[in-house]
Amino acid sequence: MGLGPRWLPSSSLGLRRRVRRRLGLGRRLASAVVVVEEVPPESRRVSQRLSLTAQPLAPTVSIRNTFRAFWPDTRGVRRLFVAGIVFAILAALCEVAAIGLFGYITDRVLSERDLGAFWAPAATWLGLAVLAGLVSFAGAYVTAAGAERFLLKLRDRVFGHVQTLTPDFFENRRLGDLMARLTDDIESIEELVGSGLVKVFTTVASVIFFAGAAFVIRWDLALVTFALVPAFLVVSKLFASRFRNAAARERTSNGIMNSVIEESLSNQSLVQAYNQQQTEARHLHREGRTWLRANLSQAWLSGLYGPSVQVLETICLIVILGFGAWEIAQGRLTLGGLLAFAAYLAYLYPAVQSLGELALTVSQAAAGSDRVLEVLSVRPAVVDRPTAAPVRGRSEGRIEFSRVGFTYPKRIRATLRELSFVIEPGELVVCTGPSGSGKSTLAKLLLRFYDPNTGGITLDGADLRDLTRSSLRDSITLLHQENLLFSGTIRDNITYGSPDADHAAVVRAAKLADVHDFIQTLPQKYDTPIGQRGRLMSGGQRQRLAIARAILRDAPVLVLDEPMTGLDVATAERVMEPLRRLMEGRTTLLITHDLRHVPEGVRRIELEPVRRSDRIRLRRHHFGVHAAGNC
Ligand SMILES: Nc1ncnc2c1ncn2[C@@H]1O[C@H](COP(=O)(O)OP(=O)(O)OP(=O)(O)O)[C@@H](O)[C@H]1O
């Protein structure tokens, strides 16, 4: 009858995303480990729900608190959402007017057989249809524009927060689950706080308009109609809580499945070398079945919801038609009036129904937002003190560890105890010791990924805790054990950390790192892509690229964590030369257990693993002493 498909803004958006979620596994990477000790106060009401894999679900957060947490992020896009609501209301008004015209045409033209009275209302109807089409389009567009911008802002905020967390956070979680939280789960928040809210307003407005128009035609008939509306809301409430639980399980298993995919794909050479393809496929299949069951629960609920509401709707229409026929027989209603009334109901009930559906959408979206809020509630293990000051000028590079003791969070045995040493400006000191003795831990403490439990570390006499972390890290270059590269070009990787460096500086660093000649042999030279994490390069080439990056950064302190790992003797020799150039004039802590390449006469710090007795003593003192010795 009317003006084409009714416009309900977020249903299409939400549906589109849900469909994408179901089909879009390919674009996602990797699982769900939920750390329960760092949760907001409200999550003390942690639900006891468990996923199908017996994995705890994210703590449930009330919708009001979800709004409180994310509403400020809608600043800047609220105007778009308001415009979306206004356009939707205009579209609904056009529909109301068009149905009124339909009733008029039935009574004045069809019943009285007066063709002359047809043209003017017909032209108006057409005009309304065009207008409704235009405002529907405008409404859908501005709502989508607001939704996507909100999403962008939200993702930036959550990603920004995640980047403030110390490496410990990432070491305790599976990457794929974090990725799912940063992509799909963030979209859920948009569906709740952005387009979801627009849909609530526009649907409520539609209900009011269609109900009002029906009331104007016959108030008593309308009252009978409205008396049946609560039945719709009761049904949707019955479904909503079950739906939220199913959605939470789906979100969690989605994270697990992403983790399996990410870990399997990123370790493909290991998987294939060990002939574990079938095992990995079975693993994914197992997790996929969990996901499937959670999705089927949702499909079962939403599938059952539609027919239940439809039966209710039919009952209502039959009751109304019966009453209407009686009113026509009494002469209190015209045929056109009854048809228009029925048409309003045909719009009113779906609007009421979509209000109910909204409860399901909200439940589903809330399950995703719980997972994002859980991440946002984690506080970084190390923060800047309010009084922290930046490193003054260029650091001289004098480092002092004084009686440092350190135990990793959630570990009983201390990693370092009473460790004291000094590295003078420009000095090279080698740190050796067996595996697990805490060598890399020194580097983490120096960069303040963690703070020592006892004692202190100073740079140029200033306690690291009194310096801002960004200025501290600007003063130190860490060359990791596994050279970390991004999948960009050679230039991108060398200039990482020094984005303003010009080409001449990049070439100079590459020459000093002894990698320039190799780069010249590549088809696109400095603009050659190096593959995922630099896998198109050999180990030695990757290491020399990392050295070039460190040279370009030019920090006064250098921490080299096993720079020769995985290199054969000849390659290690080749890497050592640029390393010596890099170390010149810089305070250097060289962590290695391979002393073959260490120059003569260099001071050595030897670590030994913490003894078991230290652990027993720690237990006995119950966290009284945190460190266990090894220097
Ligand atoms: N993030 C962490 N959380 C808990 N324990 C950790 C963490 N990182 C390291 N450890 C533990 O701390 C101890 C010291 O680790 P570290 O990596 O510093 O040793 P290392 O001397 O560098 O060893 P390697 O020579 O094998 O690299 C080990 O027992 C290790 O299991």
The ligand as a Tripos MOL2 file, in Angstrom:
@<TRIPOS>MOLECULE
LIG
   31    33     1     0     0
SMALL
NO_CHARGES

@<TRIPOS>ATOM
      1 N1         56.0470  -12.2060   31.6780 N.pl3     1 LIG1
      2 C1         56.4760  -13.1190   32.5470 C.ar      1 LIG1
      3 N2         55.6600  -13.5370   33.5280 N.ar      1 LIG1
      4 C2         56.0790  -14.4380   34.4290 C.ar      1 LIG1
      5 N3         57.3230  -14.9720   34.4520 N.ar      1 LIG1
      6 C3         58.1760  -14.5980   33.4940 C.ar      1 LIG1
      7 C4         57.8110  -13.6560   32.4920 C.ar      1 LIG1
      8 N4         58.8730  -13.4640   31.6760 N.ar      1 LIG1
      9 C5         59.8510  -14.2580   32.1460 C.ar      1 LIG1
     10 N5         59.4520  -14.9420   33.2390 N.ar      1 LIG1
     11 C6         60.2250  -15.8690   34.0520 C.3       1 LIG1
     12 O1         61.3200  -15.1270   34.6180 O.3       1 LIG1
     13 C7         62.4960  -15.8880   34.6010 C.3       1 LIG1
     14 C8         63.6070  -15.0910   33.8820 C.3       1 LIG1
     15 O2         63.2330  -14.9180   32.5340 O.3       1 LIG1
     16 P1         64.1790  -14.1430   31.5100 P.3       1 LIG1
     17 O3         63.4930  -14.1130   30.1920 O.co2     1 LIG1
     18 O4         64.5890  -12.8620   32.0940 O.co2     1 LIG1
     19 O5         65.4270  -15.1400   31.4680 O.3       1 LIG1
     20 P2         66.7330  -15.0820   30.5550 P.3       1 LIG1
     21 O6         67.8810  -15.1830   31.4580 O.co2     1 LIG1
     22 O7         66.6840  -13.9140   29.6370 O.co2     1 LIG1
     23 O8         66.5440  -16.4260   29.7390 O.3       1 LIG1
     24 P3         67.0260  -16.7760   28.2380 P.3       1 LIG1
     25 O9         68.5130  -16.7620   28.2420 O.co2     1 LIG1
     26 O10        66.4790  -18.1530   28.0490 O.co2     1 LIG1
     27 O11        66.4080  -15.7660   27.3480 O.co2     1 LIG1
     28 C9         62.1650  -17.1990   33.9160 C.3       1 LIG1
     29 O12        61.9920  -18.1780   34.9120 O.3       1 LIG1
     30 C10        60.8550  -16.9470   33.2070 C.3       1 LIG1
     31 O13        60.0510  -18.1080   33.2090 O.3       1 LIG1
@<TRIPOS>BOND
     1     1     2 1
     2     2     3 ar
     3     2     7 ar
     4     3     4 ar
     5     4     5 ar
     6     5     6 ar
     7     6     7 ar
     8     6    10 ar
     9     7     8 ar
    10     8     9 ar
    11     9    10 ar
    12    10    11 1
    13    11    12 1
    14    11    30 1
    15    12    13 1
    16    13    14 1
    17    13    28 1
    18    14    15 1
    19    15    16 1
    20    16    17 2
    21    16    18 1
    22    16    19 1
    23    19    20 1
    24    20    21 2
    25    20    22 1
    26    20    23 1
    27    23    24 1
    28    24    25 2
    29    24    26 1
    30    24    27 1
    31    28    29 1
    32    28    30 1
    33    30    31 1
@<TRIPOS>SUBSTRUCTURE
     1 LIG1         1 GROUP 0 **** ****
